[in-house]
């Protein structure tokens, strides 16, 4: 999962996942 080739894509996925979790918590 720590592949440098897909760093931008991984960061985008992480940001989307974090946003989803925050929305679930009510933030």
N, C-alpha and C positions, 0 to 999 in steps of 0.2 A: 504493500500500500504506500510505501515511501519511495515510489519511483520518481526520479527527477524528471523523466520525460513527460509525466502527466502532473507536474506540480500545479500549474494553473487550474487544471480541471479538478484536481483533488481539493485545492483551496476553495473552489466554487462549491463543490459538494459539501465541504465542511461548513461553509458559511450558510448554505441552504439548510443543512441539518440543524445547525445551532439556532437559526431563525425559527425553524419549525418547533424545536423544543421550547424556545422562549414563548412562542405563541401558545403552546399547550399549557405552559405554566400560568399564562395569563398576562405576561409582559408584552 
